[in-house]
Amino acid sequence: MHKGFTLIELLVTMALIAILVGTYFLVANPAGQLAASRNSERTLNLDALMNAIRQNIADQSNEKFLCAAGSIPATSTPMSSAAGSYDIAPCLVSTYLFSLPFDPSAPDGHYASVSDYDTGYNISVDASGTITLSAPFAELGKTISVSG
């Protein structure tokens, strides 16, 4: 008499484990939950940026956004220190924000200093003066933007 498991017992156990693990990934969807978490972070980041912009506007006697980079562009433009972008960090960091938030999934998203950053977010203003911040790297087919 030999002690141990038979091949059938091992196969049945492995099949049950595979079914349980497969069910977990279908029900829990960890990748989707992580993407939803990153989308929530994007929304919070855009809210923080918009609040800082509003504080800057409130501090001006002319009720306009004051920034060395000039007026906010009319077309959706990236906020970063790179050429062709809107350089917003010097206008917000240290006075209204401790550091500039950046998109968690943007390929070049980072904040090192007011002269070295890429938020991964875009900014624009329409003809009526409404400022819009958007997150072009939003996941799960979501459109994330904040206007004010």
Protein Blocks (a to p, Z undefined) as FASTA:
>chain_A
ZZdddfklmmmmmmmmmmmmmmmmmmnommlmmmmmmmmmmmmmmmmmmmmmmmmmmmpm
nlpacdfkbpcdfbdcdddfbehiacfklmmgojlpmbdcddfkbfklccfbfklccehp
acdddfkopacdddfkbghhiacdddZZ
